[in-house]
Amino acid sequence: MQKNVNATANGVKINFLGEVKKEQIVKMVQNCATGQCECMSDETKKKIQAMEVSGNDGDVSLELTGEVSKEEIEAALSRSKVLNKDID
């Protein structure tokens, strides 16, 4: 799976390409929203005002609105159990 993280005017947008299912990203967002993940600090979570998933399997986008940095999100993605569970 390829992950492209880009800063936007309102936050950060992540494009997931290749071996990615939309439901996988939706699950990751739900885990984050309900506090069931440990991929980012509470401080970073508080900065995120909204999370929106779009696209289809193989080409999924996640847009985060808030005062978060590209680096914070890249670090969180590297720790995500949902995204990294299929990697050997």
C-alpha positions in Angstrom: 0.0 0.0 0.0 1.3 3.4 -0.9 0.5 6.4 1.4 0.8 9.9 0.2 0.5 12.6 2.9 0.0 16.2 1.8 -0.6 19.4 3.8 -3.7 21.3 2.7 -5.1 24.8 3.6 -7.3 23.2 6.2 -5.2 20.3 7.5 -3.8 17.1 5.9 -5.0 14.8 3.1 -3.8 11.2 2.8 -4.2 9.2 -0.3 -4.0 5.4 0.1 -3.2 3.6 -3.2 -2.9 -0.1 -4.1 -3.8 -2.8 -1.6 -6.3 -0.8 0.4 -10.0 -1.3 1.1 -12.2 1.7 1.9 -13.7 -0.1 4.9 -10.1 -0.5 6.3 -9.7 3.3 6.3 -13.2 3.8 7.7 -12.4 1.4 10.6 -9.2 3.3 11.3 -11.1 6.6 11.4 -13.8 5.1 13.7 -11.1 3.7 16.1 -9.5 7.1 16.2 -12.8 8.9 16.8 -13.8 6.6 19.6 -10.3 6.5 21.3 -9.7 2.9 20.5 -6.4 3.5 18.8 -3.0 4.6 20.1 -1.5 5.8 16.9 -1.4 9.4 17.9 -1.2 11.4 21.1 -4.3 12.9 22.7 -2.8 16.3 22.0 -2.8 15.5 18.2 -6.3 14.0 18.3 -7.6 17.2 19.9 -6.3 19.2 16.9 -8.4 17.2 14.5 -11.9 18.8 13.9 -13.1 16.5 11.2 -12.2 13.3 9.3 -13.7 12.4 5.9 -13.1 9.2 3.9 -13.7 9.2 0.2 -12.9 7.1 -2.9 -13.0 3.4 -3.6 -11.0 0.3 -2.8 -7.5 0.7 -4.3 -7.7 4.5 -4.2 -9.0 5.9 -0.9 -8.6 9.4 0.5 -8.7 10.6 4.1 -9.0 14.3 4.7 -8.2 15.6 8.2 -9.4 19.1 9.1 -7.6 20.9 11.9 -4.3 22.2 13.0 -2.3 19.0 12.4 1.0 18.8 10.6 2.0 16.4 7.8 4.7 15.0 10.1 2.3 14.2 13.0 0.0 12.3 10.6 2.9 10.4 9.0 4.0 9.3 12.4 0.5 8.2 13.4 0.1 6.2 10.1 3.3 4.4 10.8 1.9 3.3 14.2 -1.6 2.3 13.0 -2.4 -1.3 13.8 -5.3 -1.3 11.3 -3.0 -0.3 8.4 0.1 -2.3 9.4 -1.5 -5.6 10.5 -1.2 -7.1 7.0 2.5 -6.3 6.7 5.0 -9.1 7.5 
